[in-house]
Amino acid sequence: MYSLFLLNFCPTLVEIAGLSGYNFIIVDMEYGHGGIFDALICHLPTQFHM
């Protein structure tokens, strides 16, 4: 299993990582500048590639 820690809220990077073969992606919000609504945007690419 391969995973990736994403430190920003870019849906394009989530889609690239998903297409590259990562099993799951963790959006790290501990020290980031965004909130929960910014992280939810990263979920959109996963809805199209299920």
MDTraj code that builds the backbone (N, CA, C; nanometers):
import mdtraj as md
import numpy as np

residues = "MET TYR SER LEU PHE LEU LEU ASN PHE CYS PRO THR LEU VAL GLU ILE ALA GLY LEU SER GLY TYR ASN PHE ILE ILE VAL ASP MET GLU TYR GLY HIS GLY GLY ILE PHE ASP ALA LEU ILE CYS HIS LEU PRO THR GLN PHE HIS MET".split()
xyz = np.array([
    [0.0837, -0.1179, 0.0000],
    [0.0000, 0.0000, 0.0000],
    [0.0876, 0.1234, 0.0000],
    [0.0475, 0.2186, -0.0801],
    [0.1203, 0.3445, -0.0886],
    [0.0284, 0.4582, -0.0486],
    [0.0830, 0.5507, 0.0300],
    [0.0036, 0.6656, 0.0727],
    [0.0847, 0.7928, 0.0522],
    [0.0167, 0.9048, 0.0646],
    [0.0793, 1.0343, 0.0429],
    [0.0206, 1.1337, 0.1415],
    [0.1070, 1.2137, 0.2041],
    [0.0623, 1.3246, 0.2873],
    [0.0594, 1.4496, 0.2013],
    [-0.0561, 1.5104, 0.1897],
    [-0.0721, 1.6316, 0.1103],
    [-0.0788, 1.7499, 0.2058],
    [0.0087, 1.8467, 0.1857],
    [0.0168, 1.9601, 0.2773],
    [-0.0560, 2.0844, 0.2277],
    [-0.1178, 2.0758, 0.1116],
    [-0.1990, 2.1875, 0.0634],
    [-0.3320, 2.1341, 0.0117],
    [-0.4204, 2.2246, -0.0209],
    [-0.5565, 2.1858, -0.0575],
    [-0.5788, 2.2030, -0.2070],
    [-0.5059, 2.1293, -0.2866],
    [-0.5140, 2.1409, -0.4316],
    [-0.5777, 2.0143, -0.4897],
    [-0.7004, 2.0222, -0.5403],
    [-0.7659, 1.9039, -0.5959],
    [-0.6907, 1.8443, -0.7145],
    [-0.6162, 1.9262, -0.7861],
    [-0.5389, 1.8755, -0.9000],
    [-0.4303, 1.7799, -0.8534],
    [-0.3631, 1.8131, -0.7432],
    [-0.2607, 1.7234, -0.6893],
    [-0.3213, 1.5933, -0.6373],
    [-0.4412, 1.6023, -0.5810],
    [-0.5098, 1.4810, -0.5353],
    [-0.5409, 1.3906, -0.6535],
    [-0.5861, 1.4490, -0.7625],
    [-0.6183, 1.3696, -0.8809],
    [-0.4928, 1.3073, -0.9417],
    [-0.3839, 1.3824, -0.9484],
    [-0.2585, 1.3289, -1.0020],
    [-0.2079, 1.2145, -0.9155],
    [-0.2140, 1.2298, -0.7847],
    [-0.1690, 1.1235, -0.6948],
    [-0.2570, 0.9998, -0.7079],
    [-0.3873, 1.0194, -0.7223],
    [-0.4774, 0.9053, -0.7387],
    [-0.4525, 0.8298, -0.8675],
    [-0.4264, 0.9029, -0.9746],
    [-0.3992, 0.8382, -1.1027],
    [-0.2599, 0.7766, -1.1074],
    [-0.1716, 0.8193, -1.0167],
    [-0.0353, 0.7653, -1.0125],
    [-0.0268, 0.6334, -0.9375],
    [-0.1354, 0.5923, -0.8731],
    [-0.1374, 0.4621, -0.8090],
    [-0.1351, 0.4631, -0.6573],
    [-0.1459, 0.5799, -0.5949],
    [-0.1514, 0.5836, -0.4488],
    [-0.2848, 0.5267, -0.4024],
    [-0.2797, 0.4481, -0.2951],
    [-0.4012, 0.3866, -0.2429],
    [-0.4874, 0.4850, -0.1641],
    [-0.4224, 0.5729, -0.0893],
    [-0.4969, 0.6756, -0.0170],
    [-0.4084, 0.7977, 0.0025],
    [-0.4739, 0.9106, 0.0258],
    [-0.4060, 1.0380, 0.0419],
    [-0.4565, 1.1008, 0.1711],
    [-0.3642, 1.1469, 0.2532],
    [-0.3990, 1.2122, 0.3787],
    [-0.3793, 1.3620, 0.3609],
    [-0.4848, 1.4384, 0.3806],
    [-0.4761, 1.5841, 0.3724],
    [-0.4417, 1.6344, 0.5117],
    [-0.3187, 1.6835, 0.5285],
    [-0.2686, 1.7274, 0.6586],
    [-0.3145, 1.8701, 0.6856],
    [-0.3995, 1.8862, 0.7857],
    [-0.4546, 2.0173, 0.8187],
    [-0.4009, 2.0712, 0.9506],
    [-0.3032, 2.0047, 1.0108],
    [-0.2595, 2.0450, 1.1439],
    [-0.1956, 2.1842, 1.1450],
    [-0.1047, 2.2088, 1.0524],
    [-0.0367, 2.3380, 1.0496],
    [-0.0670, 2.4162, 0.9227],
    [-0.1682, 2.3762, 0.8518],
    [-0.2023, 2.4425, 0.7266],
    [-0.2784, 2.5720, 0.7486],
    [-0.3028, 2.6408, 0.6405],
    [-0.3721, 2.7682, 0.6470],
    [-0.5193, 2.7566, 0.6085],
    [-0.5653, 2.6372, 0.5828],
    [-0.7034, 2.6177, 0.5398],
    [-0.7885, 2.5556, 0.6488],
    [-0.9129, 2.5383, 0.6158],
    [-1.0065, 2.4782, 0.7083],
    [-1.0697, 2.3535, 0.6491],
    [-1.1743, 2.3066, 0.7130],
    [-1.2397, 2.1828, 0.6715],
    [-1.3038, 2.1985, 0.5334],
    [-1.3546, 2.3153, 0.5016],
    [-1.4178, 2.3350, 0.3711],
    [-1.3149, 2.3321, 0.2585],
    [-1.1938, 2.3783, 0.2869],
    [-1.0869, 2.3703, 0.1875],
    [-1.0448, 2.2256, 0.1648],
    [-1.0453, 2.1468, 0.2698],
    [-1.0073, 2.0059, 0.2572],
    [-1.1149, 1.9253, 0.1852],
    [-1.2403, 1.9621, 0.2003],
    [-1.3486, 1.8894, 0.1333],
    [-1.3417, 1.9023, -0.0179],
    [-1.2845, 2.0108, -0.0668],
    [-1.2688, 2.0287, -0.2113],
    [-1.1773, 1.9206, -0.2676],
    [-1.0822, 1.8739, -0.1869],
    [-0.9895, 1.7696, -0.2322],
    [-1.0591, 1.6355, -0.2509],
    [-1.1799, 1.6211, -0.2004],
    [-1.2534, 1.4956, -0.2143],
    [-1.3206, 1.4840, -0.3510],
    [-1.3379, 1.5942, -0.4197],
    [-1.4091, 1.5935, -0.5483],
    [-1.3457, 1.5029, -0.6535],
    [-1.2134, 1.5030, -0.6745],
    [-1.1582, 1.4128, -0.7777],
    [-1.1813, 1.2650, -0.7486],
    [-1.1959, 1.2283, -0.6221],
    [-1.2172, 1.0870, -0.5900],
    [-1.3567, 1.0407, -0.6296],
    [-1.4523, 1.1317, -0.6383],
    [-1.5878, 1.0933, -0.6754],
    [-1.5978, 1.0557, -0.8223],
    [-1.5068, 1.1024, -0.9038],
    [-1.5113, 1.0737, -1.0463],
    [-1.4324, 0.9494, -1.0845],
    [-1.3411, 0.9033, -0.9990],
    [-1.2534, 0.7916, -1.0326],
    [-1.2791, 0.6682, -0.9477],
    [-1.3962, 0.6543, -0.8903],
    [-1.4243, 0.5392, -0.8046],
    [-1.4539, 0.4163, -0.8843],
])
top = md.Topology()
chain = top.add_chain()
for i, resn in enumerate(residues, 1):
    res = top.add_residue(resn, chain, resSeq=i)
    for name in ("N", "CA", "C"):
        top.add_atom(name, md.element.get_by_symbol(name[0]), res)
traj = md.Trajectory(xyz[None], top)
